[in-house]
Amino acid sequence: MASAGGLRGLAGLAQDRLLWAVLALAALVLWLPHSQLLFASLFPELDRPVYRQEPFAQLLWQHCKLVGLSSAFSVLLGSAIAVWITRPAGRQFRPVVESLVSMGQTFPPVAVLALAVPVVGFGELPALIALALYGLLPVLQGTLSGLQSVPESVRQSASGMGMSPWQRLRQVEVPLALPVWLYGVRTSVIINIGTAAIASTVGAKTLGSPIIVGLSGFNTAYVLQGALLVGMLAVVTDLAFERLARLAAWQPPVSMG
């Protein structure tokens, strides 16, 4: 029986898409510095077909850090604003808040970076500001949609049981809104992974560095290497959120009794 269970466990691991995506990303990071022969054959006109200015592992870490910090700000602020404008105290400000956030989403990240650099200088800070602002709208929309999806009858039942507004929000509305909220967070983070690549234009070290250097130096190999890593990181993140969404969907319904 133990061996059968072990075989089922190995079969489950073999079918785990997230695991294989993580391994593929790790393999790319380790292999790309040693891919001279492949890229030299693909691009024989290039003297330096492999990006070596910074280690790919370091760029991956810095890219993840930038996305993680900016996304954390977007999630915290966007969720808090959405909760506030669905409460009686902030409901009147909802049209204004939604209009402001939507207007901010229409500005290209490059424009936000250009405006932030004269104020805070070059480096990661202007990139953090641009990414955090750019990631607000999906979180705000996801939180609003999730809270609106809670049936009014459930809210009334919670109030009838003597729950305070805070208890109703924490114990009833948030658990029921979680899957939809998570979808908004997932969209925001995926957007930021791709958008963070342009942060290298203002001095931040990310996986976009090979892309920017390649574009400025007409080195297609660099562009391809950076794009492969950014794309694989987005795949890994998307699969991770897919798993979180399944876990959220498996939660038992909120008991009102």
C-alpha positions as CSV (number, residue, x, y, z in Angstrom):
1,M,0.0,0.0,0.0
2,A,2.8,2.3,0.8
3,S,4.5,1.7,-2.5
4,A,1.2,2.4,-4.3
5,G,0.8,5.6,-2.4
6,G,4.3,6.6,-3.3
7,L,3.7,5.9,-7.0
8,R,0.5,8.0,-6.9
9,G,2.6,10.8,-5.3
10,L,5.2,10.6,-8.0
11,A,2.5,10.6,-10.7
12,G,1.0,13.7,-9.1
13,L,4.4,15.4,-9.1
14,A,5.0,14.5,-12.8
15,Q,1.7,16.1,-13.7
16,D,2.3,19.2,-11.6
17,R,2.5,22.1,-14.2
18,L,3.7,24.6,-11.6
19,L,6.6,22.4,-10.6
20,W,7.7,21.9,-14.2
21,A,7.4,25.6,-14.9
22,V,9.6,26.5,-11.9
23,L,12.1,23.9,-13.0
24,A,12.1,25.3,-16.5
25,L,12.7,28.8,-15.2
26,A,15.5,27.6,-13.0
27,A,17.0,25.7,-16.0
28,L,16.8,28.8,-18.2
29,V,18.6,30.9,-15.6
30,L,21.4,28.4,-15.2
31,W,21.7,27.5,-18.9
32,L,21.6,30.9,-20.6
33,P,25.1,32.0,-19.4
34,H,26.4,28.9,-21.1
35,S,24.4,29.1,-24.3
36,Q,27.1,30.7,-26.4
37,L,27.1,28.0,-29.1
38,L,23.4,28.1,-29.7
39,F,23.0,31.9,-29.9
40,A,26.3,32.2,-31.9
41,S,24.8,29.8,-34.5
42,L,21.5,31.7,-34.5
43,F,23.0,35.1,-34.7
44,P,26.5,34.7,-36.4
45,E,26.8,38.4,-37.1
46,L,26.9,39.2,-33.3
47,D,30.3,39.4,-31.5
48,R,28.7,38.9,-28.1
49,P,25.6,36.8,-28.5
50,V,25.1,36.1,-24.7
51,Y,24.3,38.8,-22.2
52,R,26.9,38.9,-19.5
53,Q,26.8,42.3,-17.9
54,E,24.9,41.0,-14.9
55,P,24.1,37.4,-13.8
56,F,20.7,36.3,-14.9
57,A,20.0,34.9,-11.4
58,Q,20.6,38.4,-9.9
59,L,18.4,40.0,-12.5
60,L,15.6,37.5,-11.7
61,W,15.9,38.3,-8.0
62,Q,15.8,42.0,-8.6
63,H,12.9,41.7,-11.0
64,C,10.9,39.6,-8.5
65,K,11.7,42.1,-5.6
66,L,10.6,45.1,-7.7
67,V,7.3,43.3,-8.7
68,G,6.7,42.0,-5.2
69,L,7.2,45.4,-3.5
70,S,5.1,47.3,-6.0
71,S,2.4,44.7,-6.1
72,A,2.2,44.5,-2.3
73,F,1.5,48.3,-2.3
74,S,-1.1,48.0,-5.0
75,V,-2.8,45.1,-3.2
76,L,-2.9,46.8,0.2
77,L,-4.0,50.2,-1.1
78,G,-6.4,49.0,-3.8
79,S,-8.1,46.6,-1.4
80,A,-8.4,49.2,1.4
81,I,-9.8,51.8,-1.0
82,A,-12.3,49.3,-2.4
83,V,-13.5,48.3,1.1
84,W,-13.8,51.9,2.1
85,I,-15.9,53.0,-0.9
86,T,-18.3,50.1,-0.3
87,R,-18.9,51.2,3.3
88,P,-21.5,53.9,4.1
89,A,-18.7,56.4,5.1
90,G,-17.0,56.3,1.7
91,R,-19.8,55.2,-0.7
92,Q,-20.3,58.8,-2.0
93,F,-16.6,58.9,-3.1
94,R,-16.8,55.8,-5.2
95,P,-17.4,57.5,-8.7
96,V,-14.5,59.9,-8.0
97,V,-12.1,57.1,-6.9
98,E,-13.0,54.9,-9.8
99,S,-12.5,57.7,-12.3
100,L,-9.1,58.7,-10.8
101,V,-7.8,55.2,-10.8
102,S,-9.1,54.5,-14.4
103,M,-7.4,57.8,-15.6
104,G,-4.2,56.6,-14.0
105,Q,-4.4,53.4,-15.9
106,T,-4.5,55.2,-19.2
107,F,-1.1,56.8,-18.7
108,P,1.7,54.6,-20.2
109,P,4.2,53.3,-17.6
110,V,7.0,55.0,-19.5
111,A,5.2,58.4,-19.0
112,V,4.9,57.7,-15.3
113,L,8.6,56.8,-15.1
114,A,9.5,60.0,-17.0
115,L,7.5,62.1,-14.6
116,A,8.9,60.3,-11.5
117,V,12.6,60.5,-12.4
118,P,13.0,64.3,-12.1
119,V,11.4,64.1,-8.6
120,V,13.0,61.0,-7.1
121,G,16.0,60.3,-9.4
122,F,17.0,57.2,-11.3
123,G,16.9,53.7,-9.9
124,E,14.3,51.5,-8.4
125,L,12.2,54.1,-6.7
126,P,10.6,55.7,-9.8
127,A,10.0,52.1,-11.1
128,L,8.3,51.2,-7.8
129,I,6.0,54.3,-8.0
130,A,5.0,53.6,-11.6
131,L,4.3,49.9,-11.1
132,A,2.4,50.4,-7.8
133,L,0.1,53.0,-9.5
134,Y,-0.3,50.9,-12.6
135,G,-1.3,47.9,-10.6
136,L,-4.0,49.6,-8.6
137,L,-6.9,49.3,-11.0
138,P,-7.1,45.5,-11.4
139,V,-7.0,45.1,-7.6
140,L,-9.6,47.8,-7.0
141,Q,-11.9,46.3,-9.6
142,G,-11.4,42.7,-8.3
143,T,-12.1,43.8,-4.7
144,L,-15.2,45.7,-5.7
145,S,-16.5,42.9,-7.9
146,G,-15.9,40.4,-5.1
147,L,-17.7,42.4,-2.4
148,Q,-20.6,43.1,-4.8
149,S,-21.0,39.4,-5.5
150,V,-21.9,38.7,-1.8
151,P,-25.7,38.2,-1.8
152,E,-27.6,40.9,0.1
153,S,-29.5,38.2,1.9
154,V,-26.3,37.0,3.4
155,R,-25.4,40.4,4.6
156,Q,-28.8,40.9,6.2
157,S,-28.6,37.5,7.9
158,A,-25.2,38.4,9.3
159,S,-26.6,41.7,10.6
160,G,-29.7,39.9,12.0
161,M,-27.4,37.6,14.0
162,G,-26.0,40.7,15.7
163,M,-22.7,41.0,13.9
164,S,-21.1,44.4,13.8
165,P,-20.1,45.9,10.4
166,W,-16.5,44.9,11.0
167,Q,-17.4,41.3,12.0
168,R,-19.7,41.1,8.9
169,L,-16.9,42.3,6.6
170,R,-14.2,40.0,8.2
171,Q,-16.2,36.8,8.7
172,V,-18.7,36.9,5.8
173,E,-17.9,39.3,3.0
174,V,-14.2,38.8,2.7
175,P,-14.3,35.0,2.6
176,L,-17.0,35.0,0.0
177,A,-15.2,37.7,-2.1
178,L,-11.8,36.1,-1.9
179,P,-11.9,34.2,-5.2
180,V,-12.8,37.2,-7.2
181,W,-10.4,39.4,-5.3
182,L,-7.7,36.9,-6.0
183,Y,-8.4,37.2,-9.7
184,G,-7.8,41.0,-9.6
185,V,-4.6,40.5,-7.7
186,R,-3.4,37.9,-10.2
187,T,-4.1,40.3,-13.1
188,S,-2.3,43.1,-11.4
189,V,0.8,41.0,-10.6
190,I,1.0,39.6,-14.2
191,I,0.8,43.1,-15.6
192,N,3.5,44.3,-13.4
193,I,5.9,41.4,-14.3
194,G,5.7,42.5,-18.0
195,T,5.8,46.2,-17.2
196,A,8.7,45.9,-14.8
197,A,10.9,45.1,-17.8
198,I,10.8,48.8,-18.9
199,A,12.1,49.9,-15.5
200,S,15.6,49.3,-16.8
201,T,15.2,52.4,-18.9
202,V,15.6,54.5,-15.6
203,G,18.5,52.5,-14.1
204,A,16.7,49.7,-12.3
205,K,18.2,46.3,-12.8
206,T,15.6,43.8,-13.9
207,L,15.1,41.1,-16.5
208,G,14.4,44.0,-18.9
209,S,18.1,45.0,-18.8
210,P,19.1,42.5,-21.6
211,I,16.0,43.7,-23.6
212,I,16.9,47.4,-23.3
213,V,20.6,46.8,-24.0
214,G,19.7,44.6,-26.9
215,L,17.3,47.1,-28.4
216,S,19.8,50.0,-28.1
217,G,22.7,47.9,-29.5
218,F,20.7,46.0,-32.2
219,N,21.4,42.8,-30.4
220,T,18.5,40.5,-31.0
221,A,20.0,37.7,-28.9
222,Y,19.9,39.8,-25.8
223,V,16.3,40.7,-26.5
224,L,15.4,37.1,-26.9
225,Q,17.1,36.0,-23.7
226,G,15.4,38.7,-21.6
227,A,12.0,38.0,-23.2
228,L,12.4,34.2,-22.5
229,L,13.0,34.8,-18.8
230,V,10.2,37.4,-18.4
231,G,7.7,35.2,-20.2
232,M,8.6,32.1,-18.1
233,L,8.4,34.1,-14.9
234,A,4.9,35.3,-15.9
235,V,3.9,31.6,-16.6
236,V,5.2,30.5,-13.2
237,T,3.3,33.3,-11.4
238,D,0.1,32.7,-13.4
239,L,0.2,29.0,-12.5
240,A,0.9,29.8,-8.8
241,F,-2.2,32.1,-8.7
242,E,-4.2,29.4,-10.5
243,R,-3.4,27.0,-7.6
244,L,-4.2,29.7,-5.0
245,A,-7.6,30.2,-6.8
246,R,-8.3,26.5,-6.5
247,L,-7.5,26.5,-2.8
248,A,-9.8,29.6,-2.3
249,A,-12.6,27.8,-4.2
250,W,-12.2,24.8,-2.0
251,Q,-12.9,26.7,1.2
252,P,-16.1,25.6,2.9
253,P,-19.0,28.1,2.6
254,V,-19.4,30.6,5.4
255,S,-21.7,29.3,8.1
256,M,-24.4,31.6,9.3
257,G,-25.6,29.3,12.0
